[in-house]
């Protein structure tokens, strides 16, 4: 059984004390494909080192996280452009809009998001979208950018069934993680109304650990808990969920 974690920050400082052991736990749990989103240029070196250490397992993205869109965002986007021009990446992201922490940066977040969508189209890559308290704003941008070459993943999807269908209408898979295991997560109430062809698994480690680890550090091995929850929700085997969601990830990331 091959399990794919489509969104995990393996380079995070949260893993500095036991990264190697954490990776062993994940691989032993059957998680053999890790897609690693970017935050900003300060993490690039750590991401490249991670890929060097685990070349058969780690696949990198290039991008600027919306919470790191600051006054220097144009320089950060130039760094993303430079990376994309020099080597292979498997997605542009994570990008998007986050209005939970700072609403005052909405304008430059929108500009950075649009710019990264255009880069994704230029390089024929998926875009990996971060959305927090910003569904309407995200959809407004996607509406202006929609085209046959716009596709990707709506990472850490926490919206309604209606919002799920709207996201899928923009050629987005839904990234499902620990929230599906939460009692108040809500998405578990309607997920089985969405065909599995639209679903990929993720952890967003070290954040959003699933039950029974909620509130603790998340790690990629725990995607197995999300897998088991989806097997329960859809009434199929864990093996079937792993197979379909891994095939979906291959379709998105082209590997």
C-alpha positions, 0 to 999 in steps of 0.5 A, spaced: 500 500 500 502 506 497 500 512 501 501 519 499 502 525 503 501 531 498 502 537 503 507 536 509 512 541 511 518 536 513 523 542 513 520 545 519 524 547 525 519 542 529 522 536 526 530 539 527 531 534 533 528 528 530 527 529 523 530 522 521 526 518 526 520 522 523 521 520 516 523 512 518 516 512 522 512 515 516 516 510 511 514 504 515 507 506 516 507 506 508 507 513 506 513 513 501 511 520 497 512 526 500 510 533 497 513 539 500 510 546 499 514 552 500 513 558 505 519 563 503 526 564 501 529 563 508 527 555 507 529 554 500 536 551 503 533 546 508 528 544 502 533 542 497 537 539 503 531 535 504 530 533 497 538 531 497 537 526 503 531 523 501 531 523 493 526 517 492 521 520 497 521 528 497 518 532 491 518 540 492 514 545 490 516 553 489 512 558 492 510 564 497 506 562 502 500 568 503 502 569 511 509 571 508 507 576 503 510 582 506 513 589 503 518 585 500 513 580 496 516 582 489 523 580 491 520 573 494 516 572 487 523 573 483 526 568 488 520 563 486 521 565 478 529 564 479 528 557 482 523 555 477 527 557 471 533 553 474 530 546 476 524 541 476 519 543 481 512 539 482 507 545 483 507 552 485 505 553 492 503 554 497 500 560 495 493 563 496 490 568 501 490 568 509 485 573 512 486 570 519 492 573 521 492 580 517 487 583 513 491 589 511 495 585 506 489 583 502 491 587 496 498 584 496 496 577 497 491 577 491 497 580 487 502 575 489 496 569 488 495 571 481 502 572 480 503 565 482 497 562 478 501 565 472 507 562 473 504 555 474 500 556 468 507 558 464 511 552 467 504 547 466 504 546 474 499 545 479 497 550 484 497 549 491 492 553 494 492 555 502 485 558 504 484 561 511 477 565 512 478 567 505 473 563 500 470 568 497 477 572 496 480 566 493 474 564 488 474 571 486 481 570 484 480 563 481 474 566 477 479 571 473 484 566 472 480 560 470 482 556 464 484 549 461 491 550 464 489 552 471 489 546 476 491 543 482 489 542 490 485 546 494 490 544 500 487 543 507 479 544 505 475 546 510 469 549 507 462 547 505 459 542 500 457 548 496 464 551 496 467 544 495 463 543 488 466 550 486 473 549 488 472 542 484 469 547 478 476 550 477 480 543 476 482 543 484 482 536 488 481 537 495 486 536 500 483 532 506 487 532 512 486 532 520 480 536 520 476 530 517 477 527 524 475 532 528 468 532 532 467 539 529 471 539 523 464 538 519 467 536 512 466 529 515 458 530 514 458 531 507 465 528 504 462 521 502 457 526 497 464 527 493 467 522 488 474 520 491 477 522 484 477 529 487 480 527 493 488 527 495 491 526 502 495 530 506 497 532 513 500 539 513 505 537 518 507 539 523 500 543 524 493 540 524 494 533 527 489 528 526 485 525 532 488 522 537 494 526 536 490 533 536 493 539 539 500 535 538 505 536 533 503 532 526 507 528 522 507 525 516 506 518 519 499 520 521 496 521 514 494 513 516 489 516 521 486 520 515 486 514 511 482 510 516 477 516 517 476 516 510 475 509 509 470 509 514 466 515 511 466 512 504 465 505 507 471 502 503 478 499 505 484 503 507 487 500 501 482 502 496 483 509 499 490 509 498 490 507 491 485 512 489 488 518 492 495 516 490 493 515 483 489 522 484 496 525 486 500 522 480 495 526 476 496 532 479 503 532 480 504 528 473 509 523 477 
